[in-house]
C-alpha cells in the first residue's frame, strides 16, 4: 500500500536525523500530555454524570440577598413549607442542614461534618446504600429513633470499610443544644456529598435544635439547604419561573423577613452545576493554559520542521524533478508528521497518567469529585486527536518545490537557502510562541502577586507563638455553668505548663471557622434610612487579647467576675465599632445592645444594654487581608458558649504543647475531642493552600511555555545566522564590525519578542474580556503583572538571542566566502 510505503520511507528518513526527531517528540509529548491530563480532569469533574438517579432532573434551590452580599442565605422551615405547598413543577423537596456533631462511640471522640436530613432526602437525591439502608420517611418526626448514615468516603478512609459498624450506637452532640443517641443503619454508595465535606448524615430527631420552636416557626432562622426533583414533564426553566412566581407573594406577605435592602431572590440550577461551581473557573482556565502550551509546542515544532525542510531542499527538488507530484511530497511529509506526532502522543499519554493523579489532588481543593478521578479511555482518545491535529498542521507548514520550480535549483547544493516566505513563517511561529507565553506569564504573575499580597498582609496577631486547638463544647450531663467551669479549669492547668505565657477561650479560630453576626445599636446612635448595622459576636475568656498579642486601646480586659449573675452586663468592642458608633467620643462607659429579630428565639442571648469596658484593636478573623471590622466581645461567664477553641501563647515550640495539653483535657473528660492543633501561622497557610497551588500550577505552565518559546526564538535566529553566513562574511569583509553584527542579531530577537508581547497583550485582553462575560471570577491582570511579564520575556529573549548573535560575530571571513 502506498501509505505504508510512505510510512516506511518516513521512518528511515527520521532515523537519519535522530536528534531532531527526539526533540520534536519530546516537545509534542509535553503539549499533548498536558492537554490530555487536563481534559481528563475537566471531564471527570465537570462533564462526567453524577451517580444520582436521573441526575439531569435533580436541582439545587438557592435563596440569596445580593443587597447585603449574601449569596446563599439558605431556607427556614416556614419558607420550605410555603414552597412545598405551592410549587407543582417539583415532585419532591429534600432538606439538608449542615452541622458539626461531636461523635462519641466510634473510635476516638471526634467532630464530624454532618448533615441533618429529611426522611425523603435520599429518595429525592436518587442515591442507594452500599451497606444497610438509608434514612427514609419512617425516620422522620420527633418520635422516631435516632439513625445515622455514613458517607462512603468516611467509612472507607476512617473506618477501613468495616462492615461491623452497622447497628452500633453513637452519641451525637451539638454544643449546648444537647446530645442524642443514634444507631448506624447504613453506608451511602460512592457519590458526591453536598456539601463536599459531609462525613455522616442523621435524621432530624438527632438534633434537638431542629425540633425547637426556633427552627420550626421562625422564618428568619435560615439554616437548611433545599434540593428538588423535577416533576414528570417539567423543565428547569419552568421550575425557575414557578419558584419566582411563588416567591413574590411570600416576600410580600412577610416584609419583616425580607427587607427591601436585601433584594431577596430565589433561583435554581442543576445539582451538578452547583457541585462543580467552585472548580469550574479554575479548571477551564487551566484547560486554556494547556491549550496555549499546545500552541507553543506546535509552533516550536513547526519551526524545526521548516528548518529541516529548507535543509532538505535539494532532496525535495530532486524528487520533484524525477516526477514526484506535490501531493506525493505532501503525503511523505504527512507520514513523517504522523510518526513524530504519534510517538509524541504515546509519550505524552504515558506521562499524563501520573500527571492526572497530581492534578486531581490539586483540583480536590475546589471539588471533591476530583478525589474519585480515574484514568479511562478518554485519555487515549484525546491524545490521538491532538496527535492527528498536530500532524496535519506540521505536514502543511513547509512550502514544497514543484517540478518546474526545481529546475532552477542546484540539485547538488548542500547549503541552506532560506527564502523570504520561509523566514516570515519562522518568525510568525516564533512570535506566536512569545504571544502565548506572554498570556500565560501574565496570568501566572497575577496569581503569584495576589498570593504574595495575601501572605504579606499584616494581621495584627502573634502568628508564630499562638497554638490553636479545637476543644468543642460538650453539654452531655452538664449544666451551662459546668461547661464554663470545665474550660476555666482547662485554662488553669494549661497555664501551669512550662513555656506557656497565657491560655484563653474563644469561639472561632481566625480564617478557619465561620463567625456569627447580628444587628445591634448603641445608646445615642441615630439610625439613618436604610442603615442596618451588624456586628460580629464573639464569646471570649479573660486574657483572650493577650493570648493573641492584640492590644486593648482603652479601658480594660474582662475579669473573672464579668458576666456572673447579678453583675452589670459588659462587653468589649472593636476599634472600628467605637469610631462608627461614637465618632470623636470615648466609647468606654457607653452602651450597645442587640436588636436582631433572632433574639426572639435565641436562648441565653440578652437584648439588655451592655456597658462598654474596653476598646481593642480590630481582629478580622474572616478575611485573609484584614479589613475594618465591627465586633462585640462578651464574657464567657455570661455565654452562651458555642464552638470551643483554646488559644495558647507560648515562648517555646508551640507544637511541643499538643501532647501535654491533650493529656490534661482527656484526664478531665475522656470523651472530649481535642483536634486540629495548629499555630495561627499554619492555619493561615492552610487557608491559602488553594492560592499557593494555583501559583505553583500556573507558574509551572508559564515556565514551560517560556522555555519552549525562548528555544524557538534562539532556534530561528541560529538558523538565520547559518543561512546568512555568506552575507555576514561579505559584510565583515567590507568593514562591518563584529559588535555591529552582534547587536543586529540581538535586535532581531528583541523585535520578535516585542511583537509577541504586543500580540499577546491584545489577544489576552480580548480573551479576558470574553471570559469575564461567562466567568465572573476571571479578572483582568493588573499593570504590575503585565509589566513584569513583558520585562521577563524581553530580557529572556535578548539572553536567548545572545548565543546565535555571538556566533554571527565570530564568523571567519574566508570560510564564509567559501561557504557557497
C-alpha positions in Angstrom: 0.0 0.0 0.0 1.3 3.5 -0.9 0.6 4.9 2.6 2.5 2.0 4.3 5.4 2.6 2.0 5.4 6.3 2.8 5.4 5.4 6.5 8.4 3.1 6.0 10.3 5.7 4.0 9.4 8.3 6.6 10.8 6.1 9.4 14.1 5.6 7.7 14.3 9.4 6.9 13.7 10.3 10.5 16.3 7.8 11.7 18.9 9.8 9.8 18.0 12.9 12.0 17.5 11.2 15.4 18.4 14.4 17.3 15.7 16.4 15.6 13.1 13.6 15.9 13.7 13.2 19.7 13.4 17.0 20.2 10.1 17.1 18.2 8.7 14.0 20.0 9.6 15.4 23.5 8.2 18.8 22.7 4.9 17.4 21.4 4.7 15.0 24.3 4.8 18.0 26.6 1.9 19.7 24.8 -0.2 16.6 24.2 0.4 15.1 27.6 -0.6 18.3 29.5 -3.7 18.7 27.4 -4.7 15.0 27.7 -4.3 15.1 31.5 -6.2 18.3 32.0 -9.0 17.3 29.7 -9.3 14.1 31.7 -9.5 16.2 34.8 -12.1 18.5 33.3 -14.2 15.6 32.1 -14.1 13.8 35.4 -15.0 16.9 37.5 -17.2 19.0 35.2 -18.7 16.7 32.5 -19.0 13.2 34.0 -22.6 12.4 35.1 -23.3 12.0 38.8 -24.3 8.6 40.1 -27.6 10.1 41.3 -30.7 8.6 39.6 -31.9 10.9 36.7 -29.3 13.5 37.8 -30.4 15.8 35.0 -33.7 16.3 36.9 -32.1 16.9 40.2 -31.9 20.6 41.1 -30.5 22.8 43.8 -32.7 25.7 45.0 -31.0 28.8 46.3 -32.2 31.9 48.2 -29.9 34.9 48.2 -29.9 38.5 49.3 -27.4 40.3 47.0 -28.2 43.6 48.5 -26.5 42.6 51.7 -23.8 40.4 50.0 -25.4 37.1 51.0 -25.0 34.8 48.0 -26.7 31.8 49.8 -28.9 32.5 52.8 -30.4 29.0 52.9 -34.0 28.5 53.9 -36.1 28.4 57.1 -38.7 25.7 57.8 -41.7 28.1 57.2 -40.2 29.1 53.9 -39.8 25.4 52.9 -43.4 24.7 53.9 -44.6 27.6 51.8 -42.7 26.3 48.7 -43.8 22.7 49.2 -47.4 23.8 49.4 -47.3 25.9 46.2 -44.8 24.6 43.8 -46.1 22.0 41.3 -43.2 21.6 38.9 -41.2 19.8 41.6 -42.3 16.3 42.6 -40.5 16.5 46.0 -38.2 18.7 48.1 -35.3 17.3 50.2 -33.8 19.2 53.2 -30.2 19.3 54.4 -28.8 21.3 57.3 -25.1 21.4 57.9 -23.9 20.8 61.5 -20.7 19.9 63.3 -21.6 17.0 65.6 -19.4 15.7 68.3 -19.5 11.9 67.8 -18.6 9.5 70.6 -18.7 5.7 70.4 -16.9 5.1 67.1 -13.2 5.1 68.0 -11.6 8.3 69.1 -14.1 11.1 70.1 -14.2 13.4 67.1 -16.0 16.3 65.5 -17.7 15.1 62.2 -19.1 17.2 59.4 -22.7 16.2 59.4 -25.9 16.7 57.6 -29.3 16.6 59.3 -31.7 15.5 56.5 -35.4 15.0 56.0 -36.9 11.5 55.6 -37.2 11.8 51.8 -33.8 13.3 51.3 -32.1 10.2 49.8 -35.2 9.5 47.6 -35.1 13.0 46.2 -31.3 12.7 45.6 -31.7 9.3 43.9 -29.0 7.6 45.9 -28.7 4.0 47.2 -26.9 2.3 50.1 -23.8 0.2 49.6 -24.4 -1.4 53.1 -27.6 -1.5 55.2 -30.3 1.0 54.4 -30.7 4.8 54.1 -32.8 7.3 56.1 -36.5 7.1 55.0 -39.9 8.6 55.8 -40.2 6.2 58.7 -37.3 8.0 60.3 -39.0 11.4 60.3 -40.7 13.2 63.2 -39.9 13.9 66.8 -40.8 10.3 68.0 -38.5 8.5 65.6 -35.3 6.7 66.8 -32.1 8.5 66.0 -30.3 7.0 63.0 -27.1 7.7 61.1 -25.8 7.0 57.6 -22.1 7.1 56.9 -20.8 8.5 53.6 -18.7 6.1 51.7 -15.5 8.2 51.9 -15.8 8.5 55.7 -16.5 4.7 56.0 -13.5 3.8 53.8 -10.9 6.3 55.0 -11.7 6.4 58.7 -13.2 3.0 59.5 -11.4 0.9 56.9 -14.7 -0.3 55.3 -15.5 -2.2 58.5 -19.0 -3.8 57.9 -19.5 -4.4 61.6 -20.3 -0.7 62.1 -23.9 -1.4 61.2 -26.0 -1.4 64.3 -23.5 0.4 66.5 -24.8 3.2 68.7 -23.1 6.6 68.8 -23.8 9.7 70.8 -24.1 13.0 68.8 -23.8 16.4 70.4 -24.0 19.9 69.1 -22.6 22.3 71.8 -25.1 23.3 74.5 -28.0 22.2 72.3 -28.0 18.8 73.8 -27.0 15.2 72.9 -28.8 12.3 71.3 -28.1 8.7 70.7 -28.3 7.3 67.2 -27.8 3.9 65.5 -25.7 3.5 62.4 -28.1 2.0 59.8 -26.2 2.2 56.5 -23.4 3.4 54.3 -24.1 5.6 51.3 -22.9 4.5 47.9 -19.8 6.3 46.5 -21.2 9.7 45.5 -20.6 13.4 45.8 -22.0 14.6 49.1 -23.1 18.1 49.3 -21.6 20.0 50.9 -18.5 18.1 49.9 -17.0 17.8 53.4 -20.0 15.8 54.8 -19.0 12.7 56.7 -22.3 11.4 58.2 -26.0 12.2 57.7 -28.6 11.9 60.5 -32.3 12.2 60.8 -33.9 15.3 62.3 -34.5 13.8 65.8 -30.7 13.7 66.4 -30.7 17.5 66.6 -32.8 18.9 69.4 -32.4 22.3 67.8 -34.3 21.1 64.8 -37.3 20.2 67.0 -37.3 23.5 68.8 -39.7 26.4 68.2 -36.8 28.5 66.8 -36.3 26.0 64.0 -40.0 25.1 63.3 -41.7 28.5 63.4 -39.1 31.3 63.0 -39.0 32.5 59.4 -35.7 34.2 59.8 -33.9 31.1 61.1 -32.4 30.0 57.8 -30.0 27.1 58.0 -31.5 24.5 55.6 -30.4 23.9 52.1 -33.0 22.7 49.6 -32.9 20.1 46.8 -35.7 19.3 44.4 -36.6 16.8 41.8 -38.4 18.0 38.7 -41.9 16.6 38.2 -42.6 14.4 35.1 -42.8 16.6 32.1 -41.5 19.8 33.9 -38.3 21.6 32.8 -35.8 23.5 34.7 -36.9 26.8 33.1 -40.5 26.1 34.1 -39.4 25.3 37.7 -37.4 28.5 37.9 -40.4 30.5 36.6 -42.8 28.9 39.1 -40.4 29.4 42.0 -40.1 33.1 41.2 -43.9 33.4 40.9 -44.5 31.7 44.2 -41.7 33.5 46.0 -43.0 37.0 45.2 -46.2 36.7 47.3 -44.2 35.0 50.1 -41.9 38.0 50.5 -44.9 40.4 50.3 -46.8 38.6 53.0 -43.8 38.7 55.4 -42.0 42.0 54.7 -40.2 41.9 58.1 -38.3 38.7 56.9 -37.4 40.2 53.6 -36.1 43.8 54.0 -36.0 45.8 50.7 -32.3 46.4 51.2 -31.5 42.7 50.9 -33.2 42.4 47.4 -34.1 38.8 48.2 -34.4 36.4 45.3 -34.7 32.7 44.5 -33.0 30.7 41.8 -32.5 27.1 40.8 -29.8 25.2 39.0 -28.9 21.6 38.2 -27.2 19.9 41.2 -24.1 19.0 39.1 -23.7 22.7 38.2 -23.9 23.6 41.9 -21.4 20.9 42.9 -18.9 21.9 40.2 -19.3 25.7 40.5 -16.2 26.0 42.8 -13.9 24.2 40.3 -15.4 25.3 37.0 -13.5 28.6 36.5 -10.1 27.3 37.7 -10.3 24.1 35.6 -11.4 26.0 32.4 -8.6 28.5 32.9 -6.2 25.6 33.4 -7.6 24.0 30.2 -7.0 27.3 28.3 -3.4 27.4 29.7 -2.8 23.8 28.5 -4.1 24.8 25.0 -1.6 27.7 24.9 1.2 25.2 25.8 0.0 23.0 22.9 0.0 26.0 20.5 3.5 26.9 21.7 4.7 23.3 21.3 3.3 23.1 17.8 4.8 26.4 16.8 8.2 25.3 18.1 8.0 22.0 16.2 6.7 23.8 13.1 9.9 25.9 13.1 12.0 22.7 13.4 10.1 21.2 10.5 10.6 24.3 8.4 14.4 24.2 9.2 14.6 20.6 8.2 12.6 21.2 5.0 15.0 24.0 4.0 18.0 21.8 4.6 16.2 19.0 2.5 15.6 21.5 -0.3 17.9 19.6 -2.6 16.3 16.2 -1.8 12.8 17.5 -2.4 13.8 19.3 -5.6 15.4 16.1 -6.9 12.2 14.1 -6.1 10.1 16.8 -7.8 12.4 16.8 -10.8 12.1 13.0 -11.0 8.3 13.3 -11.3 7.0 13.3 -7.7 3.8 15.3 -7.5 3.2 17.9 -4.9 0.6 15.5 -3.4 3.1 12.7 -3.2 5.6 15.0 -1.4 2.9 16.3 0.9 1.9 12.7 1.7 5.5 11.9 2.5 5.7 14.9 4.9 2.4 13.8 6.4 3.8 10.3 7.0 6.8 11.8 8.8 4.5 14.1 10.9 2.2 11.2 11.8 5.2 9.2 13.1 6.6 12.1 15.1 3.2 13.1 16.5 2.2 9.5 17.2 5.3 8.9 19.1 4.9 12.3 20.9 1.3 11.4 21.8 2.4 7.9 23.1 5.0 9.5 25.4 2.5 12.3 26.3 -0.3 9.9 27.3 2.2 7.7 29.2 3.4 10.8 31.2 -0.2 12.1 31.6 -1.2 9.2 33.8 0.8 10.3 36.9 0.1 13.9 36.0 -3.6 13.2 36.3 -3.1 12.0 39.8 -1.1 15.1 40.8 -3.7 17.4 39.2 -6.5 15.5 40.9 -5.0 16.3 44.3 -4.7 19.9 43.3 -8.3 20.1 42.0 -9.7 18.4 45.1 -9.2 21.7 46.9 -12.0 23.0 44.6 -14.2 20.0 44.1 -14.5 16.6 45.9 -15.2 14.9 42.6 -11.5 15.2 41.7 -10.7 12.7 44.5 -12.5 9.9 42.7 -10.9 10.6 39.4 -9.7 7.6 37.4 -7.8 7.4 34.1 -10.0 6.0 31.3 -10.0 5.6 27.5 -10.7 9.3 27.1 -7.0 10.0 27.8 -6.1 7.9 24.8 -8.7 9.5 22.5 -7.6 13.0 23.4 -4.0 12.1 22.8 -4.8 10.5 19.5 -6.9 13.5 18.4 -4.3 16.0 19.3 -1.6 13.9 17.5 -3.7 14.0 14.3 -4.3 17.7 14.5 -0.6 18.4 15.1 0.4 16.0 12.3 -1.9 17.7 9.7 -0.6 21.2 10.8 3.0 20.2 10.5 2.6 18.4 7.2 1.2 21.6 5.5 3.6 24.1 7.1 6.6 23.7 4.6 6.4 25.1 1.1 7.2 22.4 -1.4 9.1 22.7 -4.7 7.3 21.6 -7.9 8.9 20.1 -11.0 9.0 23.5 -12.7 10.5 25.5 -9.9 13.1 22.8 -9.0 14.8 23.2 -12.4 16.3 26.5 -11.1 17.8 24.9 -8.0 21.2 23.3 -7.7 20.4 19.7 -7.1 23.8 19.1 -5.6 24.0 22.0 -3.3 24.1 21.1 0.3 23.7 24.6 1.6 20.6 26.0 3.3 18.9 28.7 1.2 16.2 30.5 3.3 13.5 32.2 1.2 11.5 35.2 2.3 8.4 33.1 2.7 10.2 30.6 5.0 11.7 33.3 7.0 8.4 35.0 7.5 6.8 31.7 8.6 9.5 31.0 11.1 9.2 34.5 12.6 5.4 34.2 12.7 5.7 30.9 14.6 8.3 32.4 17.0 6.0 35.5 17.6 3.1 33.1 18.2 5.1 31.3 20.9 6.1 34.5 22.5 2.5 35.8 22.4 1.1 32.6 24.0 3.9 32.6 26.6 3.1 36.2 27.5 -0.6 35.4 28.1 0.5 32.5 30.4 3.2 34.5 32.1 0.9 37.5 32.8 -1.8 35.1 34.2 0.8 33.4 36.4 2.2 36.7 37.5 -1.3 37.9 38.6 -1.8 34.7 40.6 1.6 35.0 42.2 1.4 38.7 43.1 -2.0 38.0 44.6 -0.5 35.3 46.7 2.4 37.5 47.8 -0.1 40.2 48.8 -2.1 37.7 50.9 0.9 36.2 52.6 2.5 39.6 53.5 -0.7 41.2 54.8 -0.4 42.2 58.4 -2.9 40.6 60.7 -2.1 42.3 64.0 -1.8 38.8 65.6 1.2 37.0 67.0 1.1 34.3 64.3 4.0 32.1 65.3 3.7 31.8 69.0 -0.1 31.1 69.3 -1.2 27.5 69.3 -4.9 26.9 68.5 -6.8 23.8 69.5 -10.4 22.7 68.8 -12.0 21.6 72.1 -15.7 21.7 71.2 -18.3 22.4 73.9 -20.0 19.3 75.2 -23.2 19.6 77.3 -23.8 15.9 77.9 -24.7 15.6 81.6 -23.5 19.2 82.3 -25.2 22.5 83.1 -24.0 25.6 81.2 -22.1 26.7 84.2 -20.3 23.3 84.4 -19.3 23.7 80.8 -17.8 27.1 81.6 -16.0 25.7 84.7 -14.6 22.9 82.5 -12.9 25.5 80.3 -11.7 27.6 83.2 -10.1 24.6 84.8 -8.5 23.6 81.5 -7.1 27.0 81.1 -5.7 27.0 84.7 -4.0 23.6 84.2 -2.5 24.6 80.8 -1.2 27.9 82.1 0.8 25.8 84.6 2.7 24.0 81.8 6.3 25.1 81.3 6.7 27.7 78.5 3.0 28.7 78.4 2.5 32.5 78.7 -1.3 32.7 78.5 -4.2 30.5 77.6 -7.7 31.7 76.7 -11.0 30.6 75.3 -12.6 31.8 72.0 -15.5 30.9 69.7 -13.7 30.7 66.3 -10.2 30.2 65.0 -9.3 33.0 62.6 -9.9 32.2 58.9 -10.7 28.6 59.5 -14.1 28.9 61.3 -17.2 30.8 60.4 -18.3 33.5 62.7 -21.8 34.8 63.7 -23.1 38.3 63.5 -26.3 40.1 64.5 -28.0 43.5 64.2 -27.2 45.9 67.0 -27.4 49.5 68.1 -25.9 51.9 70.6 -27.2 54.5 73.0 -27.4 57.9 71.4 -26.9 56.5 67.9 -29.4 57.8 65.3 -30.1 55.4 62.5 -30.1 56.8 59.0 -32.6 55.5 56.5 -31.6 52.1 55.1 -28.9 51.6 57.8 -28.6 48.1 59.1 -25.6 48.0 61.5 -24.4 44.5 62.2 -21.6 43.3 64.4 -19.8 40.1 64.7 -20.4 38.4 68.1 -17.6 36.6 69.9 -17.7 35.0 73.3 -14.2 35.0 74.9 -12.5 34.4 78.3 -10.3 36.9 80.2 -6.8 37.1 78.6 -8.0 36.4 75.0 -6.4 39.5 73.6 -3.2 39.0 75.5 -3.0 35.4 74.1 -3.3 36.7 70.5 -0.9 39.6 71.1 -3.6 42.2 70.4 -3.6 45.4 72.5 -6.5 46.9 74.3 -6.5 50.5 73.2 -8.6 52.0 76.0 -10.4 50.5 79.0 -9.7 47.1 80.4 -10.0 43.4 79.8 -12.6 41.1 81.2 -12.0 39.7 84.7 -13.4 36.5 86.4 -16.4 38.4 87.8 -17.6 39.8 84.5 -20.7 38.0 83.2 -21.7 36.5 86.5 -25.3 36.6 87.5 -26.3 39.7 89.3 -23.5 41.8 87.8 -23.8 44.5 85.2 -23.7 43.2 81.6 -20.4 44.3 80.0 -18.7 44.0 76.6 -15.5 44.9 74.8 -15.8 46.4 71.3 -13.5 46.7 68.3 -11.9 50.0 67.4 -14.0 50.3 64.2 -17.2 49.9 66.1 -16.2 52.6 68.6 -15.3 55.0 65.8 -18.5 54.4 63.8 -21.0 54.4 66.6 -19.3 57.0 68.8 -17.3 59.3 66.5 -15.0 61.7 68.3 -16.1 60.4 71.6 -14.9 57.9 74.3 -16.7 54.7 73.8 -15.8 53.3 77.3 -18.9 53.7 79.5 -21.3 53.8 76.7 -23.8 51.0 75.9 -24.6 48.7 73.0 -27.4 46.3 72.7 -28.6 43.6 70.2 -31.7 44.4 68.1 -31.7 41.3 65.8 -35.1 39.6 65.4 -33.4 36.3 66.0 -33.2 37.2 69.7 -36.9 36.2 70.0 -35.8 32.6 69.8 -32.0 32.7 70.7 -31.7 31.2 74.2 -29.2 32.8 76.5 -28.6 35.9 74.4 -29.6 39.1 76.2 -31.0 42.2 74.5 -30.3 44.3 77.5 -27.8 47.2 77.1 -24.2 46.2 77.8 -21.7 48.7 79.1 -18.5 49.0 77.1 -15.5 48.4 79.4 -12.8 48.4 76.7 -11.9 49.1 73.1 -9.5 46.7 71.3 -7.7 46.8 68.0 -9.6 45.2 65.2 -9.3 41.4 64.9 -10.6 40.4 61.4 -10.9 36.7 61.8 -12.8 36.3 58.5 -10.7 37.9 55.8 -7.1 37.0 54.8 -6.4 40.6 54.1 -7.7 42.4 57.2 -10.5 44.9 56.8 -12.1 47.2 59.3 -14.5 45.0 61.3 -17.3 45.7 63.7 -17.1 43.2 66.6 -18.7 42.9 70.1 -16.9 40.6 72.6 -18.9 39.1 75.5 -17.5 37.3 78.6 -17.9 33.5 78.5 -19.3 33.6 82.1 -22.4 35.2 80.5 -22.4 32.9 77.5 -23.9 31.1 75.7 -20.9 29.1 74.7 -20.7 27.9 71.1 -17.7 26.3 69.3 -14.9 25.9 71.8 -11.4 26.9 70.9 -8.3 27.3 73.0 -5.5 29.8 72.3 -2.2 29.1 73.9 0.5 31.8 73.8 4.0 30.3 74.3 7.6 31.2 74.2 8.6 27.5 73.4 7.8 25.4 70.3 4.0 25.6 70.1 3.7 22.0 68.8 5.5 20.6 71.8 2.5 21.5 73.9 0.0 19.4 71.9 0.6 16.1 73.8 0.6 17.6 77.3 -2.5 19.7 76.5 -4.3 16.7 75.1 -3.4 14.7 78.2 -4.7 17.4 80.5 -8.0 17.7 78.8 -8.6 13.9 78.4 -7.8 13.5 82.1 -10.6 15.9 82.8 -13.0 14.3 80.3 -12.1 11.1 78.4 -14.8 11.7 75.8 -13.7 15.2 75.0 -12.4 15.7 71.4 -9.1 17.5 71.1 -8.4 18.2 67.4 -6.7 20.3 64.7 -3.9 21.8 66.8 -2.0 24.4 64.7 -0.3 27.7 65.1 -2.1 30.7 63.7 0.6 30.9 61.0 -0.1 27.4 59.9 -3.9 28.0 60.0 -3.4 30.9 57.6 -1.1 28.9 55.4 -3.7 26.1 55.2 -6.4 28.6 54.1 -4.0 29.9 51.5 -3.2 26.5 50.1 -5.5 26.8 47.1 -3.9 30.1 46.2 -0.5 28.6 46.6 -1.4 25.6 44.4 -2.7 28.0 41.8 0.5 29.9 41.8 2.6 26.7 41.5 0.5 25.1 38.7 0.2 28.2 36.6 3.8 29.1 37.4 5.0 25.8 36.0 2.9 26.2 32.9 4.3 29.6 32.3 7.9 28.5 32.9 7.5 25.6 30.5 5.9 27.8 27.9 8.6 30.4 28.3 11.4 27.8 27.9 9.9 26.4 24.7 9.3 29.9 23.3 12.9 31.0 24.0 14.3 27.9 22.5 12.1 28.7 19.5 13.4 32.2 19.2 17.0 31.0 19.6 16.4 28.4 17.0 15.0 30.8 14.5 18.0 33.2 15.0 20.5 30.3 14.9 19.1 29.1 11.6 19.0 32.7 10.2 22.7 33.1 11.1 23.5 29.7 9.5 21.7 30.6 6.3 23.2 34.1 6.2 26.8 33.0 6.8 28.0 34.3 3.4 26.1 37.6 3.9 27.8 38.1 7.2 31.2 37.3 5.7 30.8 39.8 3.0 29.7 42.5 5.5 32.7 41.8 7.6 35.0 41.9 4.6 33.5 45.3 3.7 34.4 46.7 7.1 31.5 46.0 9.3 32.5 45.4 12.9 31.5 42.2 14.8 29.8 44.1 17.6 27.5 45.6 15.0 26.5 42.1 13.8 26.1 41.1 17.4 23.7 44.0 18.0 21.8 43.3 14.8 21.0 39.7 15.6 20.1 40.5 19.2 17.8 43.3 17.9 16.1 40.7 15.6 15.3 38.6 18.7 14.1 41.7 20.7 11.8 42.7 17.8 10.3 39.2 17.6 9.8 39.3 21.4 8.3 42.8 21.3 5.9 41.8 18.5 4.9 38.7 20.5 4.3 40.7 23.7 2.1 43.2 21.8 0.2 40.4 20.1 -0.1 38.5 23.4 -1.4 41.6 25.2 -4.0 42.2 22.5 -5.2 38.6 22.5 -5.1 38.3 26.3 -7.2 41.5 26.6 -9.8 40.1 24.2 -9.8 36.7 25.9 -10.1 38.1 29.4 -13.0 40.4 28.4 -14.7 37.5 26.7 -14.2 35.1 29.6 -15.4 37.7 32.0 -18.8 37.6 30.5 -19.2 33.9 31.3 -16.9 33.5 34.4 -17.2 36.5 36.8 -14.2 35.2 38.7 -11.9 35.9 35.8 -10.3 39.3 36.3 -8.1 41.4 34.1 -4.5 41.3 35.2 -3.2 44.5 36.9 -0.5 46.7 35.5 2.3 45.3 37.6 2.0 41.6 36.5 1.7 42.8 32.8 4.8 45.0 33.0 6.8 42.3 34.9 5.8 39.6 32.3 6.8 41.9 29.4 10.1 42.7 31.1 10.9 39.0 31.8 10.0 38.0 28.2 12.0 40.7 26.6 15.0 40.1 28.8 14.9 36.4 28.3 14.5 36.8 24.5 17.7 39.0 24.5 19.6 36.4 26.5 18.3 33.6 24.2 19.5 35.7 21.2 23.0 36.1 22.6 24.4 32.7 21.5 23.4 32.9 17.8 24.4 36.6 17.8 27.8 35.7 19.3 28.2 33.0 16.6 27.5 35.6 13.9 30.1 37.9 15.3 32.7 35.2 15.3 32.3 34.2 11.7 35.6 33.7 9.8 35.5 35.9 6.6 37.4 33.4 4.3 35.3 30.4 5.4 32.1 32.4 5.0 33.1 33.5 1.4 33.9 29.8 0.5 30.6 28.6 2.1 28.8 28.5 -1.3 
